[in-house]
Amino acid sequence: MIDNDWERVSEIYKQGMEGGTATFNTECPSFEEWDKGHIKDCRFVYEEDGKVIGWVAISPTSSRCVYKGCVEMSIYVDQEYRGHGVGTALVNELIKRSEKAGFWSIYSAIISINKASIALHKKCGFREIGYRERIAKDRFGEWQNTTLMEYRAS
């Protein structure tokens, strides 16, 4: 992912916000804000015919040095391209590259009604480690649970 990808990355993120199953956020951050919160080495886009159709990135889970190898993953795929292997390719590339970069644990907190995302994570080797009940309200005002998933480097 390069800075110039932000326009498409943010468009795809906005699709996730509007759908109500990908994030609790209701506003898209600026690139500067998003950039500060995500690790630069492990952010990737998937392109088809020169168009960004999906992206994946990681952010630290803690500022404490003992957790430097633990990160949280975000993955978004353009709604027109879901179910075609884009997410699988992105997650698998992230796993490979993040292990080389020294990260040993990748977490995801998925809104529990997002069955497709949970299935994608399981397909890519993540395991369910718990859930948070009624953790936040979605954009429609409904309480939602999140399913916590983890990938451990070998």
FENLINTA-V265087 format. One record per residue. RES is the residue in one small letter. OMEGA is omega in whole degrees, 0 to 359 (NA if undefined). D_LAST is the distance of its C-alpha to the last C-alpha in whole Angstrom. Layout:
[[RES/OMEGA/D_LAST] [RES/OMEGA/D_LAST]]
This chain:
[[m/175/26] [i/183/29] [d/182/31] [n/177/34] [d/189/31] [w/182/32] [e/179/35] [r/179/33] [v/181/30] [s/176/32] [e/180/34] [i/177/31] [y/179/30] [k/175/34] [q/178/34] [g/178/31] [m/184/33] [e/180/36] [g/175/34] [g/180/34] [t/185/30] [a/183/28] [t/174/29] [f/180/31] [n/179/33] [t/176/36] [e/178/37] [c/179/35] [p/172/34] [s/178/35] [f/182/33] [e/179/34] [e/180/32] [w/182/29] [d/180/28] [k/185/29] [g/184/26] [h/182/23] [i/187/21] [k/184/23] [d/188/20] [c/172/18] [r/188/21] [f/173/22] [v/173/24] [y/181/25] [e/172/29] [e/183/31] [d/177/34] [g/181/34] [k/176/33] [v/181/30] [i/177/29] [g/178/26] [w/177/24] [v/180/21] [a/177/20] [i/177/18] [s/179/20] [p/175/20] [t/182/20] [s/175/22] [s/180/24] [r/186/23] [c/181/21] [v/180/19] [y/184/17] [k/180/17] [g/181/13] [c/183/14] [v/175/16] [e/183/17] [m/170/18] [s/178/21] [i/180/22] [y/178/25] [v/177/27] [d/185/30] [q/180/32] [e/185/34] [y/180/30] [r/179/28] [g/182/27] [h/176/27] [g/181/23] [v/180/24] [g/179/21] [t/180/19] [a/180/19] [l/181/19] [v/180/16] [n/177/14] [e/179/15] [l/179/14] [i/182/10] [k/184/11] [r/181/13] [s/176/12] [e/178/9] [k/180/11] [a/176/13] [g/177/11] [f/184/11] [w/182/8] [s/179/10] [i/179/12] [y/169/15] [s/172/18] [a/189/21] [i/174/23] [i/193/27] [s/178/27] [i/179/29] [n/184/27] [k/181/26] [a/179/25] [s/178/22] [i/179/21] [a/178/21] [l/180/19] [h/179/16] [k/179/16] [k/183/16] [c/173/13] [g/176/11] [f/175/12] [r/178/14] [e/181/17] [i/178/17] [g/178/21] [y/173/24] [r/184/27] [e/177/30] [r/185/33] [i/181/31] [a/175/33] [k/177/36] [d/184/35] [r/179/37] [f/178/40] [g/180/40] [e/176/38] [w/179/36] [q/171/32] [n/170/29] [t/175/26] [t/181/23] [l/182/20] [m/183/16] [e/170/13] [y/178/9] [r/177/6] [a/180/4] [s/NA/0]]
